[in-house]
Amino acid sequence: MTIYVKEATEEKPLQSLESFLLEMEEVERALVDVEEGGVAITFDPDQISADQLAKRIQLEGFHLVE
């Protein structure tokens, strides 16, 4: 799944977002494209849905771009 996060184009929020995602046991991999603000996330759909993952990212204070 790829999501776009407003803060993913700035270095400090980028590090925070990567750390947050990689600490989640449901997330297997997270790759951030700083130029585009896209985050490619590989996760276990048996443990969390894409919607649940997006909501947890928003609860951490990140803003998703549609």
trRosetta pair geometry for C-beta under 8 A, 3 or more apart (Angstrom, degrees):
i j d omega theta_ij theta_ji phi_ij phi_ji
1 40 7.5 158 84 -153 39 51
1 41 5.3 -24 69 63 89 92
1 43 7.2 -27 23 20 115 106
1 50 5.1 164 -102 -123 158 114
1 53 7.4 123 73 77 151 146
2 38 5.3 1 -176 -173 110 112
2 39 6.8 159 -153 77 61 42
2 40 4.9 -25 -97 -96 88 68
2 41 7.4 157 -94 15 35 71
3 38 7.2 155 82 -152 32 62
3 39 5.4 -18 63 58 81 96
3 41 6.9 3 10 3 101 118
3 54 6.3 166 -104 -106 150 95
3 57 7.2 142 97 56 159 169
3 64 5.8 -58 179 -133 116 108
4 8 7.4 -130 -167 33 50 135
4 36 7.3 -87 -120 142 103 87
4 37 5.1 58 -162 111 85 100
4 38 5.3 -40 -95 -95 74 63
4 39 7.4 162 -98 13 24 77
4 64 6.7 99 75 -166 61 65
4 65 4.1 -63 108 62 111 101
4 66 7.6 -177 55 -70 114 13
5 8 4.0 95 74 -25 100 112
5 17 6.4 140 107 -126 164 156
5 37 5.9 -147 64 175 53 90
5 38 8.0 127 16 -119 73 18
5 39 5.7 23 1 -11 116 123
5 57 7.0 -104 -97 165 126 132
5 62 5.0 -20 -153 174 121 123
5 63 6.8 122 -159 71 66 49
5 64 6.1 -45 -99 -102 63 51
5 65 6.8 -177 -96 4 10 91
6 9 7.6 -64 170 15 39 100
6 37 6.7 4 -115 -161 17 140
6 62 7.3 171 43 -175 82 72
6 63 4.3 -2 18 77 127 105
6 64 7.6 -126 -13 -78 85 4
6 65 5.5 122 -62 -49 75 107
7 10 5.8 -61 -167 38 64 107
7 13 3.6 -87 165 142 116 156
7 14 7.3 -161 135 -56 79 56
7 17 6.8 156 97 -46 109 130
7 62 5.5 -113 32 -131 124 85
7 63 6.7 108 -17 32 94 83
8 13 7.0 -103 -76 110 31 106
8 14 5.6 86 -151 -101 51 84
8 17 6.1 -58 -96 44 83 166
8 32 5.5 -149 -162 -157 112 113
8 33 7.6 50 141 66 126 54
8 34 6.8 -143 148 -116 77 45
8 37 4.3 123 70 -150 105 62
8 38 7.1 -156 106 26 153 14
8 39 5.8 -138 -109 -50 153 102
8 62 7.9 51 -46 -154 85 125
9 14 7.6 -180 24 -64 5 114
9 34 5.9 105 -131 -177 49 62
9 35 7.2 49 -124 -140 95 11
9 36 7.9 -152 -86 80 101 16
9 37 4.7 -42 -46 -79 97 94
10 13 4.9 56 77 29 103 107
10 14 6.3 -172 84 -22 46 94
11 14 5.4 -62 -146 33 25 118
11 15 6.6 24 161 -19 65 102
11 34 7.8 15 -85 -133 62 131
12 15 6.0 -52 -152 32 32 108
12 16 6.6 29 152 -15 63 108
13 16 5.3 -57 -148 40 38 115
13 17 6.0 40 154 -23 71 105
13 62 7.3 132 -178 -105 117 95
14 17 5.8 -54 -146 35 29 110
14 18 6.4 28 156 -16 64 106
14 32 5.7 153 -156 136 100 160
14 34 6.2 -1 -110 -105 154 95
15 18 5.9 -53 -146 38 30 110
15 19 6.3 30 156 -18 64 108
16 19 5.9 -55 -147 37 28 111
16 20 6.3 30 155 -21 63 108
17 20 5.7 -54 -147 35 29 113
17 21 6.3 24 158 -15 64 108
17 30 7.9 -145 136 154 85 144
17 32 6.8 104 94 -88 122 141
17 39 6.9 -106 149 -96 132 146
17 57 7.6 37 -142 -146 97 102
17 60 7.7 131 -110 111 66 141
17 62 6.1 76 -101 -85 111 145
18 21 6.0 -61 -147 39 28 107
18 22 6.0 17 162 -11 66 114
18 30 6.0 178 -132 100 66 124
18 32 6.0 -89 -73 -15 103 132
19 22 6.1 -64 -142 43 25 103
19 23 6.2 25 160 -23 63 111
20 23 6.1 -64 -153 32 24 110
20 24 7.2 28 151 -27 60 101
20 57 7.6 123 115 -117 135 67
20 60 5.4 62 -153 -141 159 162
21 24 5.9 -53 -161 19 36 113
21 27 5.0 -137 175 162 78 173
21 30 4.0 61 119 -50 144 163
21 39 7.5 -170 -62 179 161 134
21 41 6.5 -118 -157 -116 135 113
21 57 7.7 13 -79 -96 96 102
22 27 6.5 -107 -99 99 29 125
22 30 6.0 -117 -60 27 78 119
24 27 4.3 70 78 6 105 108
24 43 7.9 -17 110 -121 124 114
24 48 7.9 -23 166 -4 128 161
24 56 7.5 96 -100 127 145 152
25 47 7.4 -102 104 168 88 161
26 43 5.2 28 141 -164 87 106
26 44 5.3 -121 -157 45 67 93
26 47 4.2 -156 -115 103 101 126
26 48 4.1 45 -175 5 161 125
26 53 7.2 -140 107 -91 132 105
27 30 5.9 4 174 -44 131 106
27 41 6.1 -63 -135 -164 107 103
27 42 7.3 104 -166 78 64 53
27 43 4.9 -43 -104 -99 54 93
27 53 7.6 117 -76 -133 99 123
28 42 4.5 -58 67 107 106 100
28 43 6.2 179 6 -100 82 30
28 44 6.6 105 -39 -40 105 81
29 40 7.9 -12 115 112 97 88
29 41 7.3 168 90 -153 58 41
29 42 4.2 24 48 40 96 113
30 39 6.1 -8 -167 -176 96 102
30 40 7.2 158 -154 82 44 53
30 41 5.1 -1 -107 -107 81 76
30 42 7.6 -141 -64 26 45 67
31 39 7.2 159 80 -158 44 53
31 40 4.5 -7 58 56 98 103
32 38 7.4 164 -155 90 49 49
32 39 5.1 -16 -103 -106 73 80
32 40 8.0 -157 -73 23 28 68
33 36 4.4 5 114 43 122 103
33 37 7.0 -30 86 29 83 18
33 38 4.4 14 42 56 117 91
33 39 7.5 -147 20 -71 73 36
33 40 7.5 64 -20 -13 100 96
34 37 7.6 24 -167 -71 25 43
37 65 6.6 36 122 23 137 140
41 53 6.7 175 118 162 155 147
43 47 7.4 -116 165 64 94 103
43 48 6.0 -57 157 68 134 108
43 50 7.9 152 56 -89 131 61
43 53 6.0 -171 2 -87 173 149
44 47 4.4 47 94 16 111 110
44 48 6.9 81 75 27 72 80
45 48 7.3 -92 -128 71 32 48
45 49 6.7 48 -150 -108 77 49
45 50 7.7 -16 -112 -37 96 77
48 52 4.8 -129 -168 87 87 126
48 53 5.3 101 138 -59 123 90
48 56 7.9 -33 -161 -5 142 140
49 52 4.6 96 53 6 79 102
49 53 6.9 -142 94 -5 42 87
50 53 5.7 -55 -148 36 31 113
50 54 6.4 33 153 -20 65 105
51 54 5.7 -53 -148 36 31 112
51 55 6.4 31 154 -18 65 106
52 55 5.7 -55 -149 36 32 112
52 56 6.5 32 153 -20 65 104
53 56 5.8 -53 -149 34 31 110
53 57 6.6 33 152 -19 63 104
54 57 5.7 -54 -152 34 32 113
54 58 6.5 31 151 -16 65 105
54 64 6.1 15 -162 -69 102 156
55 58 5.6 -54 -149 38 34 112
55 59 6.3 38 151 -23 66 104
56 59 5.5 -50 -145 34 34 115
56 60 6.7 38 152 -22 62 102
57 60 5.8 -55 -158 31 33 113
57 62 5.0 -54 162 60 86 125
57 64 6.8 86 99 -62 123 104
58 61 7.8 113 178 -22 35 8
58 62 6.3 -99 -97 69 35 71
58 63 7.3 63 -122 -104 80 35
58 64 6.3 -56 -75 -12 100 105
